[in-house]
Amino acid sequence: MADKIVYYHGCFANYYNPDMGKSLVEVMEKNGFEVIVPDQKCCGMPQMANSAVEGARKNYDFNMNSLANAAAPGYDIITTCPSCNMMIKREGLPFFDSDAARFVGERVYDASQYLVKLYAQGRLDTRFGEIKLKVFYHNPCHLKVQNLRDSITILKMIPGIEIVSVNTNCCGMGGSYGMKKQNYARSTEIASKIWTEAKNSGADLAATECGGCGLQIEAGTGMKVTHPIILVNQAYKAFKEQDAA
Amino acid sequence: MHDYGSGKKNSAGGLMTRIPGIIVVEPSAEQSKYRAAEVFARKQPKQLKLSNDIESVKEHLREVRHEARDDNAKLLERLKNTLAGFGVNVRIAADGKEAASAIRQIAGDTRLASINKSNIVVNEIRPDLKSQGFETYIRYFTEFSKNFEPEVFKKELEDYWSLAGMHDRGLMESFAVRKKFSSLPKGDIRDYVVILGVNAISAENGDVFFLQHMSNISHDLEQARKVILVVGIEKVAKDSDTALFHTRSMGIFGLESILLDLKPNDLERFDFDGLPVLADQPERSIDVIILDNGRSKLLNGIYEDLFLCIDCRNCARQCPIGLHVFFERGLVYSPKNYLLGFLQGFLPPVDACLHCGRCHVECPVEIDIPTLIWKAQLEHYEHHKRSLKKRMLDDPEMLAKMGTLTAPLSNWMVHIPIVQYMTELFTGVHRNSHLPTFHRETFRDWFKGGKRG
């Protein structure tokens, strides 16, 4: 019987970048996991940022009950979005504490963090095919503040991938913060450093876990932006093709 | 107990027996030069080893700050008695306005003041001093400009990302007591007052502590006609050792954030040394103002952790908005000061915060500023209506669903100028925002469909 994990995809993977969600599912299946995708709503962080506490509470409670039920047998929960990760792991707790929320918070992992954990246990399938790519990696604030840089470890395992630059500054997007008229100029100012760095890095594409950061990098550089989990999935597929050849 | 030397007559003719000790903590000159040079000369900071003892410093600091917070009322009482024993005039001010009035009384006819770069003076009293007719200058910047010729000091820090990582080194030894005054140092007195926010003060013996990176405080103690010390009620430590530890910690954890301020500011330029020396060289005394300004209201409430703050401003070290938020008047910026200013009622709701969480990680006493900022915003909007624009973005998922249902039309629509204009008008989303792309088939659609590539 396969191990199971619970996937909290959040809004970005569902509506804006389905490939991120698909890749997570395929990568986990490749490693012998059955992926459970329970009913879920937006994590509530955008509402908190907007001081819409009741909306946040409704979503948060719904998610916590749904995730706690799905993970009840002791399964781990994986996220692909750093902000959702922070919200369901710890940021919501001071406001909407519950047993379900604590149960959930203790078992939330970022996707790359989970892969590195599997690797440490000798359980990660490392048969990666070659992808020739120069990558600019941006570490989003919501991973940086949790000291999570596991994507770098994972991407370095993929033959052909060269991480030409790692950026750990804030990109100024902060969800929809940078889109708001009153913040737009400030956000652009904050981002300019990253834009310069990305453009000068000589990278073929940018990789970052955060959808908002990705939009910001795209906006200022025109670079193609991807999520590390998508690259991992491509590497598995590349191996399959190279193997078949 | 220190021996503060022999008694003196104070200007009121009473016997001013002693003054509390004034103790100045500085980084060693050699180390500060080396570090400053390192910052400006080296593009790529070296990877530095994490010092083992920084964690124990933090642990001890948290311990003493919790004590200072929990025993605040007792410590304040003790401090007042201690200062009374010295014959020092102590005034209690409820807010900046009261503090400024008290300063005006103390200053007599003088309307010129040198102030130190402390948030309590700069952020909380300075505006009221201005309305009282005072001209105020942060001498730190004047000293700075003197020490660094503009043409030599060409390299400015662009932003927090240019900072070299230094505070993880065992720097405790680099900050030490360099000067100790048991009476006001003799100098050529000029016609101005100095207003100094103290970094820490000992309730047990009245010792006052300053962290000094330039020489502004020493010069002011020699030259100012009146010395006025402002004590925020959270700055009271039980004894000298604790106050010294508090001050040194401020030095260690604030080392990098001061670099963010190293921009000589012409508005602060004033030549105090050039003022005429007073012929009569008056006897001088020290006045102390204990300022509450909403601090005690924070105790035993949701914001009580702000009381643990030592004002090292390490939280500013990684704050992405720090150099991009411009307030009408100069502000000693830190995420904590930003929040405190709002709670004290002189700053707008803290909406410029990105909620990146960096300040929480940086804080040596582990104040969860991001959560407190959310709480402050929520509290504010309980009593104030949120704008329609704000409410329009309450349910981003609903907007995403609408976009998905109408994709690819929706992707095309968002590029039409009139649509962008209307969006900006109704939702406040800037017309040039780079929006994400909608997909007709969501991830969940795909997952439920059981398709596997």
Interface residues (C-beta under 8 A of the other chain):
Chain A: H9 C11 F12 A13 N14 Y15 Y16 N17 P18 M20 G21 K22 V25 E26 E29 V37 K41 C42 M45 P46 Q47 M48 A49 N50 S51 A52 V53 G55 M86 E91 P94 F95 C141 H142 K144 V145 N169 C170 G172 G174 S176 Y177 G178 M179 K180 K181 Q182 N183 Y184 R186 E189 I190 K193 G211 L215 Q216 E218 A219
Chain B: E158 D159 Y160 W161 P320 I321 H324 V325 D351 A352 L354 H355 C356 G357 R358 H360 V361 D368 P370 T371 W374 K375 Q377 L378 H380 Y381 R386 K390 R391 L393 D394 D395 P396 E397 A400 K401 G403 T404 E424 G428 V429 H430 N432 S433 H434 L435 P436 T437 F438 H439 E441 T442 F443 R444 W446 F447 R452 G453
